[in-house]
Amino acid sequence: MKSIAFVFTSSPHATASGREALDAVLATSAYSENLSLFFIGDGVSQLLKHQQPQSILSRDYISAFRLLDLYEVDDLFVCNSSLNELGFSAQDLFLDTQVLSSNEIAQKLADSDVVLRF
């Protein structure tokens, strides 16, 4: 079975990319068990605690990330360099993730059969 990597690179609520990526992950999980999610650059902010999208009249899709466990999507990777650049740490995230270096993320992406970037 092919391994599929979903790469989140955009801030939540700035565009529909994050919501579309999450929808794609949940739909794909019905057909494949070999999914990995990568949060790189501004994409790490998808997982920040205490978001209040309703204050900007945006749909709260962020809470749907908690469904990943029910869909048995367990491979969540966050770029350590991106966290540091944005001034965050793993404790600022609401999901358990593996924090990896840029090189480790690049290797995992290279090992994936399909890479989808959002």
N, C-alpha and C positions, 0 to 999 in steps of 0.2 A: 504494500500500500504506500502511496506517495506521501511524503511529509510536506506539510503546507505551513509556511510562515506568514503571519500577518504582522505587518510593521506599522505601528502607530507613530506618526511624526508630527501631527498637528495638535494645536491647543483645542480643548473642548469648547464647544459653543461658538468658536470663531467661524467655523465652516461645518458642514454636515459630515465631514470625513470620519470623525470619530464614531458618530452614530452609525454611519453606513458600514464602517469596518466591524463594529460590534455585531450588527445585524448579520453581516456576512459570516462572521465566526460562528454565531449560534446556528445559522442555517447549515453551514458546512459540517458542523459537529455531528449532524444527523447521518452524514455519509462517510465521515472519516474520523478515525481516532487519533491520528498522528498530527495534531495541530500544535503550533507554538505561537505565542504572542510576544512581540518585541516592542518596547516603548523607548523611543529614541528622540533626542532633541526635545522640542516642545511637547511631544507625545507623552512624556512622563507625567505631564500635568493632568492627563486623563484620569490618573489614579490618586489624585490628591484628596485628602480628607477635607471635610467641611465646605464642600462646594455648595453654592447657593444659586443655581441657574434660574430659579424663579425670580430673583431680583433683577435679572435682565430679560425677563419674559421669555425664557428659553425652556424647552422641554428637558426634564431631568432624566436623561438616559444613563447617566453615570451609575446610578444605583443598579442598573441591569448588569453591570460587570459582576455583581455578586452571583449571578446565575451561572457563571462559568464553572463553578464547582458542581452544580447540578448536571451540567452538560459534559462533565468529566474532562474539562479543559484545564490541565494542571501546569503546563509549561509556560510560565509567565516570566519574562526576562526584562530587566530594566537596565539601561546604560548608566553606569556609575558616573562617567564624565558628564553626561547630561544632567543628572541630579545635582552634581557639584556646580556646574555652570549656572543652573537656575536657583541655586541656594537652598536645595532641599536635601533630605536624607531619606533612607528607607522607612524611618519612623513616621514620615509625613504621608505615607501611602496607606490606603485603606484595605489593600489586598496583600497577601503574602506573595512576594516575588523573589526571584533570584537576581541579585544585583551583580552584573558582570562588567568587565572592562570592555572597551571598544573592540579590542582584538578578539576577545572571547565571543562577543556578539557576531563579529564578522565571520568567525569560523563556523558558528552555528548556522548562520544564514547561508554560508557556502555549502553546508551539508544538507540543506533543505532542497527538495525537488522543485517546489514552487514557492515563489516569494511574491506576496501581494502587499503593495505599499499604499497606505492611506494617509 
